[in-house]
Amino acid sequence: MKLHHVPGARSCRVRWLLEELGIEYELDQKELRDGSLRSPEYLAKNPNGKVPTLEDDGVIFYESGAILQYLLERYGKGRLAPAIDSPSRPIFLQWFHWAEATLMPPMGVIMGNRFVLTEEDRSEAALSVARRQLANALRVLAGSVEGKAFLVDDELSAADIMVAYSLTLAKMVGELPEEPESLHHWLAGLAARPGYQTAFEGGFG
């Protein structure tokens, strides 16, 4: 199994899950600015020119959420996700997908208007709207993790991994407010895990 990875990218989610599941893997670490993501060889694996990309037993595919779901189904053996017939399963799926559907869109606009777009293409209005959307999403998350170590039941799940990546990104670029404290307590507990620390080696970018 090979994981194509850039420090701080969504591939951190995959690396973290691999570490938690104890799956052996080869890490192909790339850099955003060295051109490797735009090489013909890599684009043949992932035409988006992004990470993560996973290679496993002849299968090559991308999208962090899809990869996490695949790993859970093929190698999880019931770990890090409630059983399909568990009453906790719908809540797990809700948070698993909430990370990308609700939390990451405003972060994408923020990242674009702060770091990616040229000065002439940046929009203070778009940045302001995205920050309001992010604040609303963070309030929802804060209420759900108040006094809790994990999003679902009393144990780590892949939903925590999906959401905590997005929250870590917000923190690293200075977009995570000091309040509510519940967000920081929840993230700190996850950040103490060896799997998290391995996944985020090298910081961002």
C-alpha positions as CSV (number, residue, x, y, z in Angstrom):
1,M,0.0,0.0,0.0
2,K,1.3,3.4,-0.9
3,L,0.0,6.8,0.2
4,H,0.9,9.9,-1.8
5,H,1.1,12.7,0.8
6,V,1.9,16.4,1.2
7,P,2.5,17.7,4.8
8,G,-0.6,19.4,6.1
9,A,-2.9,18.3,3.2
10,R,-6.0,16.2,3.5
11,S,-3.7,13.2,3.1
12,C,-3.1,13.7,6.8
13,R,-6.5,12.1,7.4
14,V,-5.5,9.0,5.6
15,R,-2.1,8.8,7.3
16,W,-3.7,9.2,10.7
17,L,-6.2,6.4,10.0
18,L,-3.5,4.1,8.7
19,E,-1.6,4.7,11.9
20,E,-4.6,4.1,14.2
21,L,-5.4,0.9,12.4
22,G,-1.8,-0.3,12.4
23,I,-1.6,-0.8,8.7
24,E,1.8,-0.9,7.1
25,Y,2.2,1.5,4.2
26,E,4.7,3.2,2.0
27,L,4.7,7.0,2.2
28,D,5.4,8.9,-1.0
29,Q,5.8,12.4,0.4
30,K,5.6,15.2,-2.1
31,E,5.9,19.0,-2.0
32,L,3.4,21.5,-3.4
33,R,6.1,23.6,-5.2
34,D,8.4,20.9,-6.6
35,G,6.1,20.1,-9.6
36,S,5.7,16.4,-8.7
37,L,1.9,16.7,-8.4
38,R,1.8,17.9,-12.0
39,S,4.1,15.3,-13.5
40,P,2.5,13.0,-16.2
41,E,3.2,10.0,-14.0
42,Y,1.3,11.4,-11.0
43,L,-1.5,12.9,-13.1
44,A,-2.1,9.4,-14.5
45,K,-2.9,8.3,-10.9
46,N,-4.8,11.5,-9.9
47,P,-5.8,13.9,-12.7
48,N,-6.6,16.5,-10.1
49,G,-3.0,16.9,-9.3
50,K,-3.7,16.8,-5.6
51,V,-3.3,14.5,-2.6
52,P,-4.2,12.1,-1.2
53,T,-3.9,9.3,-3.7
54,L,-3.9,5.7,-2.4
55,E,-2.5,2.7,-4.2
56,D,-3.6,-0.7,-2.8
57,D,-3.4,-4.0,-4.5
58,G,-3.7,-2.6,-8.0
59,V,-6.4,-0.1,-7.1
60,I,-5.5,3.6,-7.4
61,F,-8.0,6.3,-6.3
62,Y,-8.3,9.6,-4.5
63,E,-10.5,11.7,-2.2
64,S,-9.7,11.5,1.5
65,G,-13.2,10.6,2.7
66,A,-13.5,7.8,0.1
67,I,-10.1,6.5,1.1
68,L,-11.0,6.5,4.8
69,Q,-14.3,4.6,4.1
70,Y,-12.4,2.1,1.9
71,L,-9.8,1.4,4.6
72,L,-12.5,1.0,7.3
73,E,-14.5,-1.4,5.1
74,R,-11.5,-3.5,4.0
75,Y,-9.1,-3.4,7.0
76,G,-11.0,-1.8,9.9
77,K,-12.5,-5.1,11.3
78,G,-15.1,-3.1,13.1
79,R,-12.7,-0.5,14.5
80,L,-13.1,3.3,14.3
81,A,-16.7,3.2,13.1
82,P,-20.0,2.1,14.7
83,A,-21.5,-1.1,13.2
84,I,-24.0,-0.5,10.4
85,D,-26.9,-1.6,12.6
86,S,-25.7,0.6,15.5
87,P,-27.9,3.5,16.5
88,S,-24.7,5.6,16.5
89,R,-24.1,4.9,12.8
90,P,-26.2,7.8,11.5
91,I,-24.4,10.3,13.8
92,F,-21.1,8.9,12.7
93,L,-22.0,9.4,9.0
94,Q,-23.3,12.8,9.8
95,W,-20.0,14.1,11.3
96,F,-17.9,12.1,8.8
97,H,-19.4,14.0,5.9
98,W,-19.9,17.3,7.8
99,A,-16.2,17.8,7.8
100,E,-16.1,18.3,4.0
101,A,-19.6,19.4,3.3
102,T,-19.9,22.2,6.0
103,L,-16.5,22.9,7.6
104,M,-14.2,22.8,4.6
105,P,-16.0,25.0,2.1
106,P,-15.5,28.2,4.1
107,M,-11.9,27.1,4.9
108,G,-11.3,26.7,1.1
109,V,-12.4,30.3,0.5
110,I,-10.3,31.6,3.3
111,M,-7.2,29.7,2.2
112,G,-7.7,30.9,-1.4
113,N,-8.2,34.6,-0.4
114,R,-5.3,34.5,2.0
115,F,-2.7,32.3,0.4
116,V,-3.5,31.0,-3.1
117,L,-5.1,33.6,-5.3
118,T,-3.2,36.5,-6.7
119,E,-3.8,39.9,-5.1
120,E,-6.1,41.1,-7.9
121,D,-8.3,38.0,-7.6
122,R,-8.7,38.1,-3.8
123,S,-12.0,39.4,-2.4
124,E,-12.4,40.9,1.1
125,A,-16.1,40.4,0.8
126,A,-15.8,36.7,0.0
127,L,-13.3,36.4,2.9
128,S,-15.7,38.1,5.3
129,V,-18.6,35.8,4.3
130,A,-16.5,32.7,4.6
131,R,-15.3,33.7,8.1
132,R,-19.0,34.1,9.2
133,Q,-19.8,30.7,7.7
134,L,-16.8,29.2,9.5
135,A,-17.9,30.8,12.8
136,N,-21.4,29.3,12.5
137,A,-20.0,25.8,11.8
138,L,-17.6,26.1,14.7
139,R,-20.4,26.9,17.1
140,V,-22.2,23.8,16.0
141,L,-19.1,21.7,16.6
142,A,-18.4,23.3,19.9
143,G,-21.8,22.4,21.2
144,S,-21.3,18.8,20.1
145,V,-17.9,18.3,21.7
146,E,-18.6,20.1,25.0
147,G,-17.4,17.9,27.8
148,K,-16.6,15.1,25.3
149,A,-13.4,13.5,24.1
150,F,-15.0,12.1,20.9
151,L,-17.8,13.0,18.5
152,V,-19.5,9.5,18.6
153,D,-20.0,7.4,21.7
154,D,-16.9,7.3,24.0
155,E,-14.2,6.2,21.5
156,L,-12.2,7.5,18.6
157,S,-13.8,7.1,15.2
158,A,-13.0,8.1,11.7
159,A,-15.4,11.0,12.1
160,D,-13.0,12.6,14.6
161,I,-10.2,12.2,12.1
162,M,-12.2,13.8,9.3
163,V,-13.3,16.8,11.5
164,A,-10.1,17.2,13.4
165,Y,-8.1,17.7,10.3
166,S,-10.3,20.6,9.3
167,L,-10.0,22.1,12.7
168,T,-6.3,21.7,12.8
169,L,-6.0,23.5,9.4
170,A,-8.1,26.4,10.8
171,K,-5.8,26.5,13.9
172,M,-2.6,26.4,11.9
173,V,-3.6,29.4,9.7
174,G,-4.9,31.5,12.6
175,E,-8.6,31.1,11.9
176,L,-9.6,29.2,15.0
177,P,-10.9,31.6,17.6
178,E,-9.9,31.3,21.3
179,E,-13.5,30.7,22.2
180,P,-15.4,28.4,22.6
181,E,-12.8,26.5,24.7
182,S,-14.5,23.2,24.1
183,L,-13.0,23.2,20.6
184,H,-9.5,23.5,21.9
185,H,-10.0,20.9,24.6
186,W,-11.4,18.4,22.1
187,L,-8.6,19.0,19.6
188,A,-5.9,18.9,22.2
189,G,-7.0,15.5,23.3
190,L,-6.9,14.2,19.7
191,A,-3.5,15.9,19.1
192,A,-2.0,14.0,22.0
193,R,-2.5,10.7,20.1
194,P,0.7,9.3,18.4
195,G,-1.3,8.7,15.2
196,Y,-2.2,12.4,15.0
197,Q,1.4,13.4,15.7
198,T,2.7,11.2,12.9
199,A,0.1,12.3,10.5
200,F,0.9,16.0,10.9
201,E,4.7,15.6,10.8
202,G,6.2,18.4,8.7
203,G,3.5,21.0,9.5
204,F,1.6,22.5,6.6
205,G,2.7,23.0,3.1
